[in-house]
Amino acid sequence: MNENKMVSSEFSTTPVEKAGKPLPFKDPNFVHSGHGGAVAGKKNRTWKNLKQILAAERALPWQLNDPNYFSIDAPPSFKPAKKYSDVSGLLANYTDPQSKLRFSTIEEFSYIRRLPSDVITGYLALRKATSIVP
């Protein structure tokens, strides 16, 4: 018990010493942009609906050669495409060799094995894969 009292008295003296020093990573003049609003002398944000945003965008002086989402040419990615399960949509690490459907868990595998061939063909058609089902 005596040790606990001594430790608590040690900790009570250290904050008093540090309270006088300003912390080096805090800027005393910092004002957060989200706080204050009209109180800080700033106007309140006016919200625009989609129609107003699109009208303002059409009014901008766009040139024909300005880049947009449809004109940007990017090289193909070096990363392999991610493969998702045909049943659950989760990342699939496995492929059923019989039906060529992708799955992520053993429960999905057992579900795939119980599916009739027309349902398997439908899953493969959704993925736009060639359906080779015996």
C-alpha positions in Angstrom: 0.0 0.0 0.0 2.8 2.4 0.8 4.2 1.8 -2.7 0.9 2.7 -4.3 0.7 6.0 -2.3 4.2 6.8 -3.3 3.5 6.1 -7.0 0.3 8.2 -7.0 2.2 11.1 -5.4 4.9 10.9 -8.0 2.4 11.0 -10.8 0.5 14.0 -9.3 3.7 16.1 -9.4 4.6 15.5 -13.0 1.5 17.0 -14.7 2.0 20.2 -12.7 5.5 20.5 -14.1 4.4 19.8 -17.7 1.4 22.1 -17.6 3.6 25.2 -18.0 5.2 24.0 -21.2 3.1 24.3 -24.4 3.0 21.0 -26.4 5.2 21.3 -29.5 2.8 19.5 -31.9 -0.2 21.8 -31.1 -0.7 25.1 -32.9 -2.5 27.5 -30.5 -3.9 29.5 -33.5 -5.4 26.5 -35.3 -9.1 26.7 -36.1 -10.8 23.6 -37.4 -12.7 24.3 -40.7 -15.7 22.3 -39.6 -16.2 24.1 -36.4 -17.3 27.7 -35.8 -19.4 28.5 -38.9 -21.0 31.9 -38.5 -19.5 32.2 -35.1 -16.0 32.2 -36.6 -16.9 34.8 -39.1 -17.6 32.4 -42.0 -20.8 32.1 -44.0 -22.8 28.9 -43.6 -22.3 26.4 -46.5 -25.0 26.6 -49.1 -26.0 23.2 -50.4 -26.7 22.7 -54.1 -28.8 19.9 -55.6 -27.7 17.8 -58.6 -29.5 19.9 -61.1 -27.7 23.1 -60.0 -24.3 21.3 -60.0 -24.8 20.0 -63.5 -26.0 23.4 -64.8 -22.9 25.0 -63.3 -20.6 22.4 -64.9 -22.2 22.9 -68.3 -21.5 26.6 -68.0 -17.8 26.1 -67.5 -15.6 26.8 -70.6 -14.6 23.2 -71.5 -12.3 22.7 -74.5 -12.7 19.7 -76.8 -9.3 18.3 -75.8 -9.9 18.6 -72.1 -9.6 15.2 -70.4 -12.8 13.6 -69.0 -13.7 10.1 -67.8 -14.3 8.8 -71.3 -11.2 10.2 -73.0 -8.5 9.1 -70.5 -6.5 6.2 -71.9 -4.9 4.0 -69.2 -2.7 1.0 -69.8 -4.0 -2.4 -68.7 -3.3 -3.2 -65.0 -0.5 -5.5 -64.2 -2.4 -6.9 -61.2 -4.5 -10.0 -61.9 -8.3 -9.5 -61.9 -10.0 -10.4 -58.6 -12.2 -13.5 -58.7 -15.4 -13.5 -56.8 -17.7 -16.4 -55.8 -20.6 -17.1 -58.2 -22.8 -17.9 -55.3 -22.1 -15.4 -52.5 -20.0 -12.7 -54.2 -17.2 -13.0 -51.7 -13.5 -13.3 -52.9 -13.2 -16.8 -54.3 -9.9 -18.7 -53.9 -11.3 -21.9 -55.4 -12.9 -23.2 -58.6 -15.0 -26.3 -58.9 -13.3 -28.4 -61.6 -16.6 -30.1 -62.5 -18.8 -27.1 -63.0 -16.2 -24.3 -63.4 -18.0 -22.2 -60.8 -16.0 -20.2 -58.3 -16.6 -20.6 -54.5 -15.0 -19.3 -51.3 -16.1 -21.8 -48.6 -16.8 -25.5 -48.3 -20.5 -24.8 -47.7 -20.7 -23.1 -51.1 -18.8 -26.0 -52.6 -21.4 -28.5 -51.3 -24.2 -26.2 -52.5 -22.6 -26.0 -56.0 -22.4 -29.8 -56.2 -26.1 -30.1 -55.5 -27.1 -27.6 -58.2 -28.8 -28.9 -61.4 -27.0 -28.3 -64.7 -29.4 -25.6 -65.9 -28.8 -23.5 -62.8 -25.0 -23.9 -63.2 -25.4 -22.8 -66.8 -27.3 -19.7 -65.6 -24.5 -18.8 -63.1 -21.9 -19.2 -65.8 -24.0 -17.1 -68.3 -24.2 -14.3 -65.6 -20.4 -14.3 -65.4 -20.2 -14.5 -69.2 -18.1 -17.6 -69.0 -18.3 -20.5 -71.5 -20.6 -23.2 -70.1 -19.0 -26.6 -70.5 -21.1 -28.7 -68.2 -21.2 -32.5 -68.8 
